[in-house]
Amino acid sequence: METNFSNLRHSTAHLLAAAVLRLYPEAKLTIGPAIDNGFYYDIEFPTPITDSDLPAIEKMMQKTLDAWDSFTSREVSEEEARKIYQNNPYKLELIDEIVKKGEKITLFKAGMFEDLCRGGHVDNPAKEIEAFKLLSIAGAYWRGDEKNKMLTRIYGTSFPTQQELDLYVQQLEEAKKRDHRRLGQELDLFTFSELVGKGLPLFTPKGTMLRELLNDFSQRLRIKRGYQKVWVPHITKKELYETSGHWTKFGNELFLVTSQETDDKMVMKPMNCPHHQQIYASKQRSYRDLPIKYLETTTIYRDEKAGELMGLSRVRSVTQDDSHAFCTPEQIHEIYQSLIEITKEFYEALDMNFRARLSFRDPQSPEKYLGEDGLWNNAQEIILNIAKENNLDYYVAEGEAAFYGPKIDFMVSDALGREWQLATPQLDFVQPKRFGLTYIDSQGIAQTPVMIHFALMGSIERFLSVYIEHTAGKFPLWLAPVQVQIIPVSEKFTEYAKRVVEALQMAGLRVEVDFSNNTLGAKIREATLQKVPFMCIIGGQEEEKSKDGKLMVSVRARDGKDLGMVTISEFINQIQNDIETKH
Amino acid sequence: METNFSNLRHSTAHLLAAAVLRLYPEAKLTIGPAIDNGFYYDIEFPTPITDSDLPAIEKMMQKTLDAWDSFTSREVSEEEARKIYQNNPYKLELIDEIVKKGEKITLFKAGMFEDLCRGGHVDNPAKEIEAFKLLSIAGAYWRGDEKNKMLTRIYGTSFPTQQELDLYVQQLEEAKKRDHRRLGQELDLFTFSELVGKGLPLFTPKGTMLRELLNDFSQRLRIKRGYQKVWVPHITKKELYETSGHWTKFGNELFLVTSQETDDKMVMKPMNCPHHQQIYASKQRSYRDLPIKYLETTTIYRDEKAGELMGLSRVRSVTQDDSHAFCTPEQIHEIYQSLIEITKEFYEALDMNFRARLSFRDPQSPEKYLGEDGLWNNAQEIILNIAKENNLDYYVAEGEAAFYGPKIDFMVSDALGREWQLATPQLDFVQPKRFGLTYIDSQGIAQTPVMIHFALMGSIERFLSVYIEHTAGKFPLWLAPVQVQIIPVSEKFTEYAKRVVEALQMAGLRVEVDFSNNTLGAKIREATLQKVPFMCIIGGQEEEKSKDGKLMVSVRARDGKDLGMVTISEFINQIQNDIETKH
C-alpha cells in the first residue's frame, strides 16, 4: 500500500503536541498541519524553548507513541468545544471560524491526547509512525500576521522507514550548505536593506549578471520563434483587474497605489496578461496577423505576509520572464509544441530534469473557475494530447488549474532531488473574451483569439533560489559572473596582469584581478571560495616564458585541477567552446 | 538691448485679457503667465469660445494696444483688492494666497485695463509689442486640478519682430506634422489604454524595439567604461526617502503604496540613487575598489497632475537610463570626463547638437539646498573647470541645481531648433553622507565617497517624444524597428518572398513582408507611410533573373529613390556598413 505522507505527518504532529503538553503543561497549542516533506506545530510556550530542547521532546514522543494504537473521533457542540478550550484563545478563534463556516466541530484522540482537528491520520500510529525527527525551531506569527503574537514553530518530519528519513536528513544537510541565502551573500549576488524593506531584494553586479544571462537565454529561445518584446508600466488602474477577473480572486493580495494628485484608484500589477491584451486591443487584427506573440520580462508585485517572505524564494517584487501568444484555435497545437521544445532546451542546458503536471480544474468545484464547461473540456483534451504526443513524463493534477484555464506545470528536479514548479504554459479561453479581443477570420467574421501564457523560469527570483542551490553556486562557465580570476603572485606583476586582463576581455570574457597584498595561497583560496571557474596565475615563470608577444599563464580550475602553463590564446580556445555550448 | 521675452510675453497676456474683457464683459480672468515660447491666459467664459473666435480677439488686441504707452502699478489693501474682485472667485483665491504669504497686493495698469499682477512688463507696450499671435485654445482645470472647474486656456506668443514670429509659426506647423503622439500611433510605436490609466504608455513591439536599441547603445557606452548593471525593486519603504532627504522635498509628488498584509508604509520609487547606495552599503569598500559604477535602466514614478500629462513628454511611469558612480574626490575629474565623451558620442550618432548648462545653486536661497557651503563651492568649481577644459559651449544657470548638488544639464537641440534638457551628470556630496557610505582610504581611515548621478537619455519616454519629432519618424537604418519591407507584387511570389525574408533575417536584419492582396502601388505607399528605410520588390523580373541560387530584388529607398535590381547579398553588403556605423 502506498504511504499517505500527509496523514503520516499530520499524525506525527499530533504526537509532537502530546509530548509537548506532557513536558510543558502550560503550553498552548494552536495548529499543526502536514506540509511538503514534513509537518510543524505552532505553540505558545510559557518560556521560550531552544533547539537543545528538541531531543527531550523527541524522546517523550517515542515514549508516548507506544500507547497510540488508533485515532478515534467525536463530534462536539460549540458550547462543549468552547469549554474544553476555555484557556486557549487560539483554539477558540479556530472554533469561531468553524462555526462561522457552518462546519462540524470534531476532536481526534490517540492515547490520552485529544486535539481539535478535521481528521486525516494513519490508522495505527504505534505501528505506522516508524521514523520521525524534529528538525528546527522558528518564530511564527499567529496566522502569519505580524500584528499577532509570535509563536514557536517546531518543524519535524516523518517517514515510513528509517532509511528514508536518513536520506532526507542527509539531503537537508546538503541543502543547508547550499542555502541560496548564504551563497547569495558569500558570492555577493544580492542583498537586502532594512530601509528598502522585507522581501525586496537588490541585485549586485554579479547577481544582475546572472539574472541577465539567464533571461537573455530564456528570451532568445522565444525571439527565435517569432516572439516580440513589448513594454508595460507597473502601475495601473484597478479597473483593469476588475475587467480581467483578477480583482475578485486576488484583490486582497494586491498592493494598493494612492495618487495624491488625482482620484485614480490604482494598484501595482500582479500579472502582465491584462496589459499585453491592451496592446493586442490597440489595433484591428486579422487572421493573417496571428499568431501574435508578446514577450516581456517584467516585475509583478504580491503583497505576501511578512512572515512568509524568505530569501529569493518568496519575495514581494517578482520578475517574470513572461510571454503571451494570441492565436486561432487551430494554432494552439503548434504554439504548445514550440513551448515544450523551448522548455526542454532551457532545462537541459541547465542540467535539470523535469516532468509535466497537467493542471486541470477540480471537477468537484466548477464554481472556482471562469468559463464554460465546453471550453474547459476542449482545452484539457488538447493539453493531454500534446503531452502524449511529446512523450512527456506527465501526470494529471485536478484542482491545480488557473481560474481562467488549464495549464502544464513543468516540475523541475534539482540536484537534491527536490521538485519545483517552474515553467507553466497556460491556456486561456476566458480573458480574451472578457476584454473583448477579436480578430477577423478569413470569412470576415470577428472571432475571439485564444491566449497562451508562458513564463519559462517563472519568477526569476524564485528560479535563482532553486538554481543557486542546484549548482551550490558553482555556475557553469557561460553563466559565471566572473569567469576567470587573474592572480598575480606579487605587485611586481601588476603590469603583466593588466595585459592579461585586457587580452581576456578582448575575447569577451568576464575577468577580475586580485591586486591585494595577500599571499598566493590566500588569493587561490579566495577565488575558490568565490567558485570562479578558472584562475590564471601569473608570476616570474610565466613572465619569463612570455616572449614574442605571447602571454603565458598558469591555469587552475575551481575544483583544484592544475591545467598547466599555456598561452593566453590556447586558454581562450580551450574555454570558448564550453561557453558557446553552455557547459 | 536684449529682449526680455518673459516681460514681452507677459505684457501681451495682459493685452489678451483686456481684449477679451472688451469682447466678453462677463468673462472671468484668472492667471496669464509667460511660458517657454509664449504665454497663455486661463479664462472662464460665460459661453464656450472656439478657435474661430481668435481672429476677432487678435483684432481687438491690436485696437487696444494703441493706447498702451506704459504700465503703471499701485499697491492696494486686502480689503480694497477683495472689493475690486468681489465677482471673481479665482482672483479672490489668489488674493488669499498673497495675503497668506505676507506679500504685497499690486495691480498693474496699461490703457484702461488693470490686473492683479506681480509685475514684469515691457516699458512701452504700444512700441514694444510688435508681432503677436493667438495660437490655440485648450481646456485647463483651475490650478491643474481635475476636481476644479474647467477653464478656457488661450495660448499665444509674441516676438520683437514679425520675421521672428513668422519663423516661429512655421516651426510650429512643422512640429504639428511631426507630433510624436500622431506618429506614435501611425507608426504603431506605443498606445494608451483607458483601463490602464492616463500617462501610462504601453509600448508595442516596434516602440519597444526602438526603446531597446537606444537603451542598448546608451548602456554599452558606459559598460565599455566599467559600469556594471544592477537591479532594484520599484517599491520601497518610505523611510528610504526620509533618510535620503527626498521625502521632505518631493513627498507629495509620490505614489503611496499600501500593503494590505503588513503595516509597511511604502512608495513607488521616484528615483534610483537611494537604492543604488544601499547596494554600495552592502559591503565594506576600500579605495582599491573605487570607482564603483552602477548602471540600471529602470522605471520611476511621478504623481503628475492629470492635466499636465501629455503623450510621452509627460508620463507617470518614467524610465531612466540611469547610473551612479561612487568615487574619491580625486576621481571626479576622470569620471566627468568620460561622461562628457559618452554624451558627445551618443548625441552625435543621433545627429543632435548640444550645449552645456552648468546648473548651480541659487546663491540667494541657500536654504533650498542640502550640504555645506564649502562642498557646494568646491563642486561648482570642478564642474566649471571641466566645462572649460572640454571647450564645451556652456553657460551658468544659477538656481537650477538639484537639492543635493550641482550638475551639468546637456541642452540638446532638435531638427526644429528647440532645446531640451536631456543628459545630466550631477555631482552629489550630500546623499552619501546621509546614508553613511564609506570607503577605507590608503591610510586605513573611513572616508565618504562622492556620488555622480548620470542618465544619458534622461527619461526614455521623454527622449523618444523629442527624438520621434526630431526625425519625423524617419529613423536611421540602425534604429528603424522594421529595416526592410518585402513587397511581393502578387500571391505568385509568396514562396520567393519567404526565401528573401529568410536570407535577410539570417543577416540579422529586421524584416516585414506585405502578403496582403493590395496592389503594388498601395503596398509601396503603405511602406512609405510607415517610413521603412528600404523596400525590396519582388515580381516576375526578379524571379526570372534569380538563377544559380542568387536571389534578385528591386530595392527602393523610403525617399522614393530607385536603387535598381541587385542580388540579396549585394543589398546586404550595401546596408550593413550603414548599420554598423549608425547611419
HADDOCK unambig.tbl for C-alpha pairs under 7 A between the chains (distance, minus, plus):
assign (segid A and resid 191 and name CA) (segid B and resid 282 and name CA) 6.61 0.50 0.50
assign (segid A and resid 193 and name CA) (segid B and resid 278 and name CA) 6.54 0.50 0.50
assign (segid A and resid 195 and name CA) (segid B and resid 237 and name CA) 6.18 0.50 0.50
assign (segid A and resid 195 and name CA) (segid B and resid 239 and name CA) 5.86 0.50 0.50
assign (segid A and resid 195 and name CA) (segid B and resid 240 and name CA) 4.93 0.50 0.50
assign (segid A and resid 196 and name CA) (segid B and resid 236 and name CA) 4.74 0.50 0.50
assign (segid A and resid 196 and name CA) (segid B and resid 237 and name CA) 5.16 0.50 0.50
assign (segid A and resid 196 and name CA) (segid B and resid 240 and name CA) 6.03 0.50 0.50
assign (segid A and resid 197 and name CA) (segid B and resid 236 and name CA) 6.03 0.50 0.50
assign (segid A and resid 197 and name CA) (segid B and resid 237 and name CA) 5.65 0.50 0.50
assign (segid A and resid 200 and name CA) (segid B and resid 233 and name CA) 6.23 0.50 0.50
assign (segid A and resid 202 and name CA) (segid B and resid 231 and name CA) 5.97 0.50 0.50
assign (segid A and resid 202 and name CA) (segid B and resid 232 and name CA) 4.73 0.50 0.50
assign (segid A and resid 202 and name CA) (segid B and resid 233 and name CA) 6.70 0.50 0.50
assign (segid A and resid 202 and name CA) (segid B and resid 279 and name CA) 6.84 0.50 0.50
assign (segid A and resid 203 and name CA) (segid B and resid 230 and name CA) 5.64 0.50 0.50
assign (segid A and resid 203 and name CA) (segid B and resid 231 and name CA) 4.92 0.50 0.50
assign (segid A and resid 203 and name CA) (segid B and resid 232 and name CA) 6.31 0.50 0.50
assign (segid A and resid 204 and name CA) (segid B and resid 230 and name CA) 5.30 0.50 0.50
assign (segid A and resid 204 and name CA) (segid B and resid 231 and name CA) 6.99 0.50 0.50
assign (segid A and resid 204 and name CA) (segid B and resid 279 and name CA) 6.34 0.50 0.50
assign (segid A and resid 205 and name CA) (segid B and resid 228 and name CA) 5.69 0.50 0.50
assign (segid A and resid 205 and name CA) (segid B and resid 229 and name CA) 5.48 0.50 0.50
assign (segid A and resid 205 and name CA) (segid B and resid 230 and name CA) 4.98 0.50 0.50
assign (segid A and resid 208 and name CA) (segid B and resid 229 and name CA) 6.32 0.50 0.50
assign (segid A and resid 208 and name CA) (segid B and resid 230 and name CA) 5.30 0.50 0.50
assign (segid A and resid 208 and name CA) (segid B and resid 231 and name CA) 6.13 0.50 0.50
assign (segid A and resid 228 and name CA) (segid B and resid 205 and name CA) 5.70 0.50 0.50
assign (segid A and resid 229 and name CA) (segid B and resid 205 and name CA) 5.48 0.50 0.50
assign (segid A and resid 229 and name CA) (segid B and resid 208 and name CA) 6.31 0.50 0.50
assign (segid A and resid 230 and name CA) (segid B and resid 203 and name CA) 5.65 0.50 0.50
assign (segid A and resid 230 and name CA) (segid B and resid 204 and name CA) 5.30 0.50 0.50
assign (segid A and resid 230 and name CA) (segid B and resid 205 and name CA) 4.98 0.50 0.50
assign (segid A and resid 230 and name CA) (segid B and resid 208 and name CA) 5.29 0.50 0.50
assign (segid A and resid 231 and name CA) (segid B and resid 202 and name CA) 5.96 0.50 0.50
assign (segid A and resid 231 and name CA) (segid B and resid 203 and name CA) 4.93 0.50 0.50
assign (segid A and resid 231 and name CA) (segid B and resid 204 and name CA) 6.98 0.50 0.50
assign (segid A and resid 231 and name CA) (segid B and resid 208 and name CA) 6.13 0.50 0.50
assign (segid A and resid 232 and name CA) (segid B and resid 202 and name CA) 4.73 0.50 0.50
assign (segid A and resid 232 and name CA) (segid B and resid 203 and name CA) 6.32 0.50 0.50
assign (segid A and resid 233 and name CA) (segid B and resid 200 and name CA) 6.23 0.50 0.50
assign (segid A and resid 233 and name CA) (segid B and resid 202 and name CA) 6.69 0.50 0.50
assign (segid A and resid 233 and name CA) (segid B and resid 317 and name CA) 6.30 0.50 0.50
assign (segid A and resid 236 and name CA) (segid B and resid 196 and name CA) 4.75 0.50 0.50
assign (segid A and resid 236 and name CA) (segid B and resid 197 and name CA) 6.04 0.50 0.50
assign (segid A and resid 237 and name CA) (segid B and resid 195 and name CA) 6.19 0.50 0.50
assign (segid A and resid 237 and name CA) (segid B and resid 196 and name CA) 5.18 0.50 0.50
assign (segid A and resid 237 and name CA) (segid B and resid 197 and name CA) 5.67 0.50 0.50
assign (segid A and resid 239 and name CA) (segid B and resid 195 and name CA) 5.88 0.50 0.50
assign (segid A and resid 240 and name CA) (segid B and resid 195 and name CA) 4.93 0.50 0.50
assign (segid A and resid 240 and name CA) (segid B and resid 196 and name CA) 6.06 0.50 0.50
assign (segid A and resid 252 and name CA) (segid B and resid 260 and name CA) 6.57 0.50 0.50
assign (segid A and resid 255 and name CA) (segid B and resid 257 and name CA) 6.27 0.50 0.50
assign (segid A and resid 255 and name CA) (segid B and resid 258 and name CA) 5.68 0.50 0.50
assign (segid A and resid 255 and name CA) (segid B and resid 259 and name CA) 5.21 0.50 0.50
assign (segid A and resid 255 and name CA) (segid B and resid 260 and name CA) 6.75 0.50 0.50
assign (segid A and resid 256 and name CA) (segid B and resid 257 and name CA) 5.52 0.50 0.50
assign (segid A and resid 256 and name CA) (segid B and resid 258 and name CA) 5.03 0.50 0.50
assign (segid A and resid 256 and name CA) (segid B and resid 259 and name CA) 6.70 0.50 0.50
assign (segid A and resid 257 and name CA) (segid B and resid 255 and name CA) 6.26 0.50 0.50
assign (segid A and resid 257 and name CA) (segid B and resid 256 and name CA) 5.51 0.50 0.50
assign (segid A and resid 257 and name CA) (segid B and resid 257 and name CA) 4.53 0.50 0.50
assign (segid A and resid 257 and name CA) (segid B and resid 258 and name CA) 6.35 0.50 0.50
assign (segid A and resid 258 and name CA) (segid B and resid 255 and name CA) 5.68 0.50 0.50
assign (segid A and resid 258 and name CA) (segid B and resid 256 and name CA) 5.02 0.50 0.50
assign (segid A and resid 258 and name CA) (segid B and resid 257 and name CA) 6.35 0.50 0.50
assign (segid A and resid 259 and name CA) (segid B and resid 255 and name CA) 5.20 0.50 0.50
assign (segid A and resid 259 and name CA) (segid B and resid 256 and name CA) 6.69 0.50 0.50
assign (segid A and resid 259 and name CA) (segid B and resid 303 and name CA) 6.21 0.50 0.50
assign (segid A and resid 260 and name CA) (segid B and resid 252 and name CA) 6.56 0.50 0.50
assign (segid A and resid 260 and name CA) (segid B and resid 255 and name CA) 6.76 0.50 0.50
assign (segid A and resid 260 and name CA) (segid B and resid 303 and name CA) 6.96 0.50 0.50
assign (segid A and resid 261 and name CA) (segid B and resid 303 and name CA) 6.31 0.50 0.50
assign (segid A and resid 261 and name CA) (segid B and resid 304 and name CA) 6.68 0.50 0.50
assign (segid A and resid 261 and name CA) (segid B and resid 305 and name CA) 5.46 0.50 0.50
assign (segid A and resid 262 and name CA) (segid B and resid 305 and name CA) 6.65 0.50 0.50
assign (segid A and resid 262 and name CA) (segid B and resid 306 and name CA) 6.62 0.50 0.50
assign (segid A and resid 278 and name CA) (segid B and resid 193 and name CA) 6.54 0.50 0.50
assign (segid A and resid 279 and name CA) (segid B and resid 202 and name CA) 6.86 0.50 0.50
assign (segid A and resid 279 and name CA) (segid B and resid 204 and name CA) 6.36 0.50 0.50
assign (segid A and resid 282 and name CA) (segid B and resid 191 and name CA) 6.64 0.50 0.50
assign (segid A and resid 303 and name CA) (segid B and resid 259 and name CA) 6.20 0.50 0.50
assign (segid A and resid 303 and name CA) (segid B and resid 260 and name CA) 6.94 0.50 0.50
assign (segid A and resid 303 and name CA) (segid B and resid 261 and name CA) 6.29 0.50 0.50
assign (segid A and resid 304 and name CA) (segid B and resid 261 and name CA) 6.68 0.50 0.50
assign (segid A and resid 305 and name CA) (segid B and resid 261 and name CA) 5.47 0.50 0.50
assign (segid A and resid 305 and name CA) (segid B and resid 262 and name CA) 6.66 0.50 0.50
assign (segid A and resid 306 and name CA) (segid B and resid 262 and name CA) 6.61 0.50 0.50
assign (segid A and resid 317 and name CA) (segid B and resid 233 and name CA) 6.31 0.50 0.50
